[in-house]
Amino acid sequence: MIGKLSPETGLVARFGRNLCRLGAHLHPIVQDVLLRAQNLKKVFRSGDSDLVLFENLSFQVQTGEMLAIVGESGAGKSTLLHILGVLDSASEGNVYFAQLDLGELSEEDAAEFRSRELGFVWQFHYLLPEFTAVENVAMPLLMRGGNRREAEQQALHWLQEVGLTDRASHRSGELSGGEQQRVALARALVTRPKILMADEPTGDLDNRTADMVFNLIAKLHRDYRLTSLIVTHNLGFARRCDRVLRLERGRVVEVSPQSLSA
């Protein structure tokens, strides 16, 4: 079973030929294009007809960049992020992580890939209410079968990174909305993912708290040399990203961050 293999060999066992091109395992990839979408199409069945959410979407994500995805509600931004994060599948087209075609992954391998290479932050924090902040952050490592003490040490490190060391023993109900989202950010990064994927990470927060959380995401992006994909309605935040893709009328268009209203 792939889940029982080490991080260095887990995907190699299933995808040796592809992964050999990447240096025998996924994490140390050093190349310009990290993620590539090619001719993506997503169709939903609606009654007796098909609803085409988007089609012919092709773009690349460079290693180390912060990319914003913007567009009106219902344009398909979250669906696109789910496809890029191997949480959903495209009706047509391919997504590549370096040279690895993510569409070829089995369900089990996709879960392994997500746990090793991706960190997710959602609009809602989805913390487990019966656990403390440090336990919530440690959970992804514990689910891998990691040592509890080591996992909690890593969790404490990330709580320190998001400024919540003094809240480590508090349960989610004892934390403010901004604190809960910072715990969720720490949880997303505790596995040291290659890509951070954030879907409206400040959407449930007031303006002041949202600005603080976005500043924190930007700081950790720089400090840990992440590649970050951020779906956001906040054009002021999108302006601060390296690149912006606008999803509209089923197509994706790259726009200058400076062209967006603050």
C-alpha positions as CSV (number, residue, x, y, z in Angstrom):
1,M,0.0,0.0,0.0
2,I,1.4,3.4,-0.9
3,G,0.4,4.9,2.4
4,K,2.8,2.6,4.2
5,L,5.8,3.8,2.1
6,S,8.2,6.5,3.1
7,P,7.9,10.0,1.7
8,E,10.9,9.3,-0.5
9,T,9.5,6.2,-2.1
10,G,5.8,6.4,-1.8
11,L,5.1,7.8,-5.3
12,V,8.3,6.5,-6.8
13,A,6.9,2.9,-6.4
14,R,3.9,3.8,-8.6
15,F,5.3,6.3,-11.0
16,G,9.0,5.4,-11.3
17,R,9.4,6.4,-14.9
18,N,7.9,9.8,-14.5
19,L,9.5,10.5,-11.1
20,C,12.9,9.5,-12.3
21,R,12.8,12.6,-14.5
22,L,12.1,14.6,-11.4
23,G,15.1,13.3,-9.4
24,A,13.6,10.1,-8.0
25,H,11.1,11.8,-5.6
26,L,8.8,14.8,-5.7
27,H,9.8,17.3,-3.1
28,P,13.2,18.6,-4.2
29,I,12.0,19.7,-7.7
30,V,14.0,22.7,-9.0
31,Q,12.6,23.9,-12.3
32,D,10.7,27.0,-13.5
33,V,7.3,25.5,-14.3
34,L,5.9,23.7,-11.3
35,L,2.3,23.3,-12.3
36,R,0.8,23.3,-15.8
37,A,-2.9,23.3,-16.9
38,Q,-3.5,22.2,-20.5
39,N,-6.8,22.6,-22.3
40,L,-9.0,22.1,-19.1
41,K,-12.7,21.8,-19.5
42,K,-15.3,21.3,-16.8
43,V,-18.9,20.3,-17.6
44,F,-21.7,19.7,-15.1
45,R,-24.9,17.9,-16.0
46,S,-27.9,20.2,-15.4
47,G,-31.2,18.4,-16.0
48,D,-31.2,17.3,-19.7
49,S,-28.4,19.6,-20.7
50,D,-24.7,20.2,-20.0
51,L,-23.4,23.3,-18.3
52,V,-20.0,24.2,-19.5
53,L,-18.3,26.0,-16.6
54,F,-15.1,26.6,-18.5
55,E,-13.1,25.1,-21.4
56,N,-9.7,25.4,-23.1
57,L,-8.0,26.7,-20.0
58,S,-4.2,26.6,-20.4
59,F,-1.7,28.3,-18.1
60,Q,1.5,27.7,-16.2
61,V,2.4,28.3,-12.6
62,Q,6.1,29.2,-12.0
63,T,8.0,27.9,-9.0
64,G,8.0,30.4,-6.2
65,E,5.4,32.7,-7.5
66,M,2.2,33.9,-5.8
67,L,-0.7,33.6,-8.3
68,A,-4.1,35.1,-7.7
69,I,-7.2,33.7,-9.4
70,V,-10.1,36.2,-9.6
71,G,-13.5,36.4,-11.2
72,E,-17.1,36.8,-10.5
73,S,-19.0,34.4,-8.2
74,G,-19.9,31.3,-10.2
75,A,-17.1,31.7,-12.7
76,G,-15.5,28.4,-11.6
77,K,-12.6,29.7,-9.5
78,S,-13.0,27.2,-6.7
79,T,-13.7,24.3,-9.1
80,L,-10.5,25.2,-11.0
81,L,-8.5,25.2,-7.7
82,H,-10.0,21.8,-6.8
83,I,-8.9,20.4,-10.1
84,L,-5.4,21.8,-9.7
85,G,-5.3,20.3,-6.2
86,V,-6.5,16.9,-7.4
87,L,-9.7,17.2,-5.3
88,D,-11.8,17.1,-8.5
89,S,-11.2,15.9,-12.1
90,A,-11.5,17.9,-15.3
91,S,-14.0,16.7,-17.9
92,E,-11.2,17.2,-20.5
93,G,-7.5,18.3,-20.3
94,N,-4.6,17.6,-18.1
95,V,-2.8,19.0,-15.1
96,Y,0.9,18.4,-14.7
97,F,3.1,18.8,-11.6
98,A,6.4,19.2,-13.3
99,Q,6.3,16.2,-15.7
100,L,3.8,14.1,-13.6
101,D,0.3,13.9,-15.1
102,L,-2.0,14.2,-12.1
103,G,-4.9,12.8,-14.0
104,E,-3.2,9.5,-14.1
105,L,-3.1,9.2,-10.3
106,S,-5.3,6.6,-8.7
107,E,-7.5,7.9,-5.8
108,E,-5.0,6.5,-3.3
109,D,-2.0,8.1,-5.1
110,A,-3.8,11.4,-5.4
111,A,-4.4,11.4,-1.6
112,E,-0.7,10.6,-1.1
113,F,0.3,13.4,-3.5
114,R,-1.9,16.0,-1.7
115,S,-0.5,15.0,1.7
116,R,3.1,15.4,0.5
117,E,3.0,18.3,-1.9
118,L,0.0,20.5,-1.3
119,G,-1.3,22.6,1.6
120,F,-4.9,23.8,1.6
121,V,-6.6,26.8,3.3
122,W,-10.3,27.3,2.9
123,Q,-12.7,30.1,3.6
124,F,-13.9,28.3,6.7
125,H,-11.2,26.9,8.9
126,Y,-12.6,23.4,9.4
127,L,-10.8,22.9,12.7
128,L,-11.8,19.9,14.8
129,P,-13.6,21.4,17.8
130,E,-12.7,18.7,20.3
131,F,-8.9,19.2,19.8
132,T,-6.6,22.0,20.8
133,A,-4.8,24.3,18.4
134,V,-1.6,22.3,18.6
135,E,-3.5,19.0,18.1
136,N,-5.3,20.4,15.0
137,V,-2.0,21.6,13.5
138,A,-0.3,18.3,14.2
139,M,-3.1,16.2,12.8
140,P,-1.8,15.9,9.2
141,L,1.5,14.5,10.5
142,L,-0.3,12.2,12.9
143,M,-2.5,10.9,10.1
144,R,0.7,9.9,8.3
145,G,1.7,7.8,11.3
146,G,4.2,10.3,12.6
147,N,5.5,10.3,16.2
148,R,3.1,12.3,18.4
149,R,5.8,14.2,20.2
150,E,7.7,15.2,17.0
151,A,4.4,16.1,15.3
152,E,3.4,18.4,18.2
153,Q,6.9,20.0,18.2
154,Q,6.4,20.8,14.5
155,A,3.0,22.1,15.2
156,L,4.3,24.4,17.9
157,H,6.8,25.8,15.5
158,W,4.1,26.7,13.0
159,L,1.9,28.1,15.7
160,Q,4.8,30.3,16.5
161,E,5.1,31.3,12.9
162,V,1.5,32.5,12.8
163,G,1.8,34.2,16.2
164,L,-0.3,31.8,18.3
165,T,2.2,30.1,20.6
166,D,0.2,31.3,23.6
167,R,-3.0,29.8,22.2
168,A,-1.6,26.3,21.6
169,S,-3.7,24.7,24.3
170,H,-7.0,26.4,23.3
171,R,-9.8,24.7,21.4
172,S,-11.2,26.3,18.3
173,G,-14.3,27.6,20.1
174,E,-12.0,29.6,22.4
175,L,-10.3,31.3,19.4
176,S,-11.4,34.3,17.4
177,G,-12.2,34.0,13.7
178,G,-8.8,35.4,12.7
179,E,-7.0,33.1,15.2
180,Q,-8.9,30.1,13.8
181,Q,-7.8,30.9,10.3
182,R,-4.2,31.3,11.4
183,V,-4.4,27.9,13.0
184,A,-5.7,26.5,9.7
185,L,-2.8,28.2,7.9
186,A,-0.3,26.6,10.3
187,R,-2.0,23.2,9.7
188,A,-1.7,23.7,5.9
189,L,2.0,24.3,6.2
190,V,3.0,21.8,8.9
191,T,3.8,19.2,6.2
192,R,6.1,21.6,4.4
193,P,4.2,21.5,1.1
194,K,5.5,22.6,-2.2
195,I,2.3,24.5,-3.1
196,L,-0.1,26.4,-0.9
197,M,-3.6,26.5,-2.3
198,A,-6.0,29.0,-0.6
199,D,-9.6,29.4,-1.5
200,E,-11.0,32.7,-0.3
201,P,-8.8,32.5,2.9
202,T,-10.0,35.9,4.2
203,G,-13.6,35.7,3.0
204,D,-15.1,35.2,6.4
205,L,-13.0,37.8,8.2
206,D,-13.5,41.5,8.8
207,N,-11.3,43.9,6.8
208,R,-8.7,44.5,9.5
209,T,-8.3,40.8,10.3
210,A,-8.4,39.8,6.6
211,D,-5.5,42.2,5.9
212,M,-3.5,40.7,8.8
213,V,-4.1,37.1,7.6
214,F,-3.1,38.0,4.0
215,N,0.0,39.7,5.2
216,L,0.9,36.6,7.1
217,I,0.3,34.4,4.0
218,A,2.5,36.7,2.0
219,K,5.3,36.6,4.6
220,L,5.3,32.8,4.9
221,H,5.2,32.5,1.1
222,R,8.4,34.5,1.0
223,D,10.1,33.0,4.1
224,Y,9.5,29.4,3.0
225,R,9.8,30.0,-0.8
226,L,6.3,28.6,-1.4
227,T,4.4,28.5,-4.6
228,S,1.0,29.9,-3.8
229,L,-2.3,29.9,-5.6
230,I,-4.9,32.2,-4.1
231,V,-8.6,32.4,-5.1
232,T,-9.9,35.7,-3.9
233,H,-12.6,38.3,-4.5
234,N,-10.4,40.9,-2.8
235,L,-8.8,42.8,-5.7
236,G,-6.6,44.7,-3.3
237,F,-5.0,41.4,-2.2
238,A,-4.8,40.2,-5.8
239,R,-2.8,43.4,-6.7
240,R,-0.1,42.3,-4.3
241,C,0.4,38.9,-6.0
242,D,3.0,38.3,-8.7
243,R,0.5,37.4,-11.3
244,V,-3.3,37.5,-11.7
245,L,-5.5,35.2,-13.8
246,R,-9.1,36.3,-14.3
247,L,-11.7,33.6,-15.0
248,E,-14.6,35.0,-17.0
249,R,-17.1,33.6,-19.5
250,G,-15.4,30.2,-19.4
251,R,-12.0,31.5,-20.3
252,V,-8.9,32.5,-18.4
253,V,-7.2,35.8,-19.1
254,E,-4.0,37.0,-17.5
255,V,-4.2,40.6,-16.3
256,S,-1.6,43.0,-14.8
257,P,-1.9,43.2,-11.0
258,Q,-1.5,46.9,-11.2
259,S,-4.6,47.1,-13.5
260,L,-6.9,46.0,-10.6
261,S,-8.7,48.4,-8.4
262,A,-7.3,48.6,-4.9
